[in-house]
Amino acid sequence: MKILHSVVLAVMAGMLMVGVGGCGGMSKQGQSTAIGAGVGAIGGAILTGGSTAGTLGGAAVGGVIGHEVTK
């Protein structure tokens, strides 16, 4: 089970990096929102053991924080 958890986190981190690479044409605030959502999703998944609600909640909170930081 720990191996599966590690693989899922590695895939999520890879997806985040690919997603950030596609942010070249976005505004600074849009980039921060996307990065915050990705980091929040990973953090939420880790803290809640990979639950869907934790991942989505983390993404929402991270996105809001990323959006507000660059105002």
Stockholm file with secondary structure:
# STOCKHOLM 1.0

chainA/1-71         MKILHSVVLAVMAGMLMVGVGGCGGMSKQGQSTAIGAGVGAIGGAILTGGSTAGTLGGAAVGGVIGHEVTK
#=GR chainA/1-71 SS CHHHHHHHHHHHHHHHHHHHHTTTTSCHHHHHHHHHHHHHHHHHHHHTTSCHHHHHHHHHHHHHHHHHHTC
#=GC SS_cons        CHHHHHHHHHHHHHHHHHHHHTTTTSCHHHHHHHHHHHHHHHHHHHHTTSCHHHHHHHHHHHHHHHHHHTC
//
